[in-house]
């Protein structure tokens, strides 16, 4: 990774937008990041680490903590970073979560964290294209981990060596160092292989237990303690089943015979029942014969009557027709008499209406005169409306002219008064700036006093917390030491005891599972009582808990002491800043309140002055408009007055031309309507009289003709009726009926219609057909029942049920035993399979279980499989580090891997110690001085970076940043360290050193100068 451009805004100490362009370095690849303590040097590394992972350079500091405290609420906190990996460029932008001011200024609104990662595609055009790779914080972090090949913890060990955590890799615990190396060198597959062995062994153990449990459950189900015993019981039960099946077959034969006997009895009973039913049906049918014969006689009589029914109907029609014609003749005579009377009345009414024709002509003349008056009355009304409108317009125009003149005079007076007030406000507002400066100074003094009081309280609390934390740390160290001694003692005895247990199982000629030797001249023997593994594990757990408690207490003590020192520093600075202030708190508060009131009044005056100026411009404009409006209103009033006089003259002229009663259009309209109604009534009455006379004459002529025709028709129909009656009497006599009434009495009910008579005939025929069928059925049933005796069905049923019950019981017993045997054979098959599987599993576990134990570190070296691989890599790292460490320490120190088991609680193989060539002995890292540990840590970090590049293909470590630590070195050692770092650039690596040491400023000519001012930090490259 090589940085190209870093942009920060409202991030850490960089309040304003700050751009660091690393391309300004050109071909230079070694530079110093220089500035005073607290100026913002480390924040540059925070920004890079935050852009990649959303974390600061120091573990535990999140991006949310990095927002500038003094940043305006509406400011956006962001880091924009352009960098290169090999030949490919990338662009990343990330913002933390924070709160900003709402757009309407009414409060704060949360801003969610965001991130975006682009791949920069360079083209021929001046502008590059960017392709999105990820666009959520978690997705960007994951993608950056993939691109770089490691996460934030590894980044802080091989690329960015942060202040305070520089020596972490050197002094790290074995498990922490193992996690770092595993991530960098991608040895996860070896750990997964360990897990694979472990999971397979665990699965085998679980399967062994499962097989044992299954065997127990199967044997318990068969009430046996072994497979052979189970099989013996099954064989005995098979013999019993053969006997039961033979007995069931005999019982089945008896049940089938009883069932057949019952079926024969049921069939005989059904035959006898059918014969009895057929005899009863035939007898019941014979009972209906008398009724059928009566219906047959009535049907024959009705059929004779039906033959003359048409003649009787014709005679009836002729009689009815003769009656209708006689009634019609009487009605026509009455019509003729009425028509003669109506003609006389119509003639009298016509003579009366002709006598009033003179009144009709007079009414028509009056209508014509009133129509002329109507037109004149409408013109007069229009003239009256025009005169009134002109008079009202003239009055309104006069009022508007007066109002315009009054408005003009009022605006002129207001404008004069506003000018005076504006001048007074300007004088008051001029004092605002001086008052604000005085108020700011007083408020600053008050804030300093308040801060001093708070700092004194914080210092007291910090002192108390530091003392408590120190006491807790001392107690935790004593507890940890006690637990650790107990654990080591138990582990020592336990390990010796394990070796003794293993020695007891050795046999001459067979290989030792530890060393492989077939000879065992000195097997280990244990003198002490061997503790249980659970006791050892419990002691180890208690020691680990005590260690964590000690580390936690020591960290708390360090934090409390640092907090106390920081508070004391702030307290001293606050007391120094208040030495020149003599004013007491009460006087200061009174002065601030007075100044606040004066500043507020001056501000209000300034605002009022601006408002007055705006109002003056508005009034001047309104005055000009009012003057123009007054002139226009006066002119309009004169014009309206002339038009009103002209309209009044025209009204007087039109009024003189009409009678007074007809000067209103409504009066003329009402008189004209009445005259027209009179004319219309006279015309309507005359026409009605003429129509009535003409219609009465026509009705009389028609009535006379109709009366003569009705008489002739009535005579003809009477003759036809007489002939039809004679024919009917003759036919009734021939059919055997005494008169028409006897004939009518026969054709009633079902016999009145042909359909009814047919229905009666069909019923008679159906009766005869059924009688024949019932007789044949009775005869057939009697023949079938001949010789059959009535059976005892209850006895037959009881015999059949008894046989069925015996057969069912026998069958059920045999089936139950057969099912039991089936289940037993199934259990035996399962037991056989489990036995074979258990034997195969036992053989496989002998190898897999041992592999799992060795790979998991359960071996004399306490070394895991992954640790074994990392052990060789760590040797390469130590060799690469020693090339620089020997040079920087004049050949005195070199790093070595510590052989053997250091701590039984942890896996071995990755412990480091320092070998001192002057003494010829190796010693722990903790014995190095501050400067020596810095050189060792620097050499280890550089060696790790070299080996990572060589081992992990694809991971390119083109850049390294080192934050502080050079202040602990003397001049000569500092020269060696600088020379070592400068040698890195020969391989094309970019090296950045962060330090406030002035001597480095003189030694390194390329610097990124970081300065802090009132508006925050700034950074710029300086050469020379």
Protein Blocks (a to p, Z undefined) as FASTA:
>chain_A
ZZfbdcdehiajllbacdddfklnmmafbdcddddehilmmmmmmmmmmmmnopafbehi
afklmpcfklcfkbccdddddddehjbccddddddddddddfkopaccdddddddddddd
ddfblbdcdddfbfcfklmmmmmmmmnopafklmmmmmmccehilmmmmmpcfklmmmmm
mmmnopmmmmmmmmmmmmmmmmmmmmmmmmmmmmmmmmmmnopabfklmmmmmmmmmmmm
mmmmmmmmmmmmmmmmmmmmmmmmmmmmmmmmmmmmmmmmmmmmmmmmmmmmmmmmmmmm
mmmmmmmmmmmmmmmmmmmmmmmmmmmmmmmmmmmmmmmmmmmmmmmmmmmmmmmmmmmm
mmmmmmmmmmmmmmmmmmmmmmmmmmmmmmmmmmmmmmmmmmmmmmmmmmmmmmmmmmmm
mmmmmmmmmmmmmmmmmmmmmmmmmmmmmmmmmmmmmmmmmmmmmmmmmmmmmmmmmmmm
mmmmmmmmmmmmmmmmmmmmmmmmpcehiacfklopabdfbacddfbdcddfklmmmmmm
mmmmmmmmmmmmmmmmmmmmmmmmmmmmmmmmmmmmmmmpmbdfklmmmmmmmmmmmmmm
mmmmmmmmmmmmmmmmmmmmmmmmmmmmmmmmmmmmmmmmmmmmmmmmmmmmmmmmpcfk
lmpfklmmmmmmmmmmmmmmmmmmmmmmmmmmmmmmmmmmmmmmmmmmmmmmmmmmmmmm
mmmmmmmmmmmmmnopablmlmmmmmgcjllpmklmmmmmmmmmmmmmmmmmmmmmmmmm
mmmmgoiacddfklmmmmmmmmmmmmmmmmmmmmmmmmmmmmmmmmmmmmmmmmmmmmmm
mmmmmmmmmmmmmmnopafkopafklmmmmmmmmmmmmmmmmmmmmmnnomaccdddedj
fblkbcehiaccdddfknopacdfklpcfklmmmmmmmmmmmmmmmmmmmmghiacfbcc
deehilmpcfklmmmmmmmmmmmmmnopacddddfbfklmmmpmbdcdddddfkopcddd
deZZ
